[in-house]
Amino acid sequence: MPHVNPEGEQEQYVEKQIEEAREGEYPNHKDLSIAQNGSMVNDMEDLKQLGEDMDEMHTNSEDKKQGLISDPEQ
């Protein structure tokens, strides 16, 4: 597999999310009267989606290996 620069990898990730949304992979937004403002998740469905999103994220050490730094660096 060819090496992809960080910008290219981010672009691929965003394109994948857009395509999955088009295919109905992500649940519809909740009505504002139901959603709990200030909470990361509102129900088990949200929690599962958040877990899937977090699984696809890189750790700081993985980012450093690719030459990336945290923004803001902490």
C-alpha positions as CSV (number, residue, x, y, z in Angstrom):
1,M,0.0,0.0,0.0
2,P,1.5,3.4,-1.0
3,H,2.4,5.8,1.8
4,V,-0.1,8.6,2.1
5,N,0.8,12.0,3.6
6,P,-1.2,13.2,6.7
7,E,-3.3,15.6,4.6
8,G,-4.1,12.9,2.1
9,E,-5.0,10.5,4.9
10,Q,-7.3,13.1,6.5
11,E,-9.0,13.7,3.1
12,Q,-9.5,10.0,2.6
13,Y,-11.1,9.8,6.1
14,V,-13.5,12.6,5.4
15,E,-14.4,11.2,2.0
16,K,-15.1,7.9,3.7
17,Q,-17.4,9.5,6.3
18,I,-19.3,11.4,3.6
19,E,-19.8,8.3,1.6
20,E,-21.0,6.3,4.6
21,A,-23.4,9.1,5.4
22,R,-24.8,9.0,1.9
23,E,-25.3,5.3,2.2
24,G,-27.2,5.7,5.5
25,E,-24.4,4.4,7.8
26,Y,-24.9,7.2,10.3
27,P,-28.2,7.7,12.2
28,N,-30.3,10.8,11.4
29,H,-29.9,13.8,13.7
30,K,-32.1,14.0,16.7
31,D,-34.7,16.7,17.0
32,L,-33.4,19.5,19.2
33,S,-36.2,19.1,21.7
34,I,-34.9,15.5,22.3
35,A,-31.1,16.0,22.2
36,Q,-29.4,16.8,25.5
37,N,-27.2,19.8,25.0
38,G,-23.8,19.6,26.6
39,S,-23.7,15.8,26.5
40,M,-21.4,13.8,24.2
41,V,-24.0,11.1,23.8
42,N,-27.8,11.1,24.2
43,D,-28.4,7.3,24.1
44,M,-26.9,4.0,23.4
45,E,-27.0,4.5,19.6
46,D,-24.9,7.7,20.0
47,L,-22.5,5.9,22.3
48,K,-21.9,3.1,19.8
49,Q,-21.3,5.6,17.0
50,L,-18.9,7.6,19.2
51,G,-17.0,4.4,19.9
52,E,-16.7,3.6,16.2
53,D,-15.5,7.1,15.5
54,M,-12.9,6.9,18.3
55,D,-11.6,3.5,17.1
56,E,-10.7,5.2,13.8
57,M,-8.7,8.0,15.4
58,H,-5.0,7.8,15.8
59,T,-3.2,8.2,19.1
60,N,-0.8,11.0,19.8
61,S,2.1,8.6,19.5
62,E,0.9,7.4,16.1
63,D,0.5,11.0,15.0
64,K,4.1,11.8,16.2
65,K,5.5,8.9,14.1
66,Q,3.9,10.6,11.1
67,G,5.5,13.9,12.0
68,L,2.3,15.5,13.3
69,I,2.0,17.5,16.5
70,S,-1.0,18.1,18.7
71,D,-3.0,21.3,18.1
72,P,-2.8,23.0,20.5
73,E,0.3,21.2,21.8
74,Q,-0.4,20.3,25.4
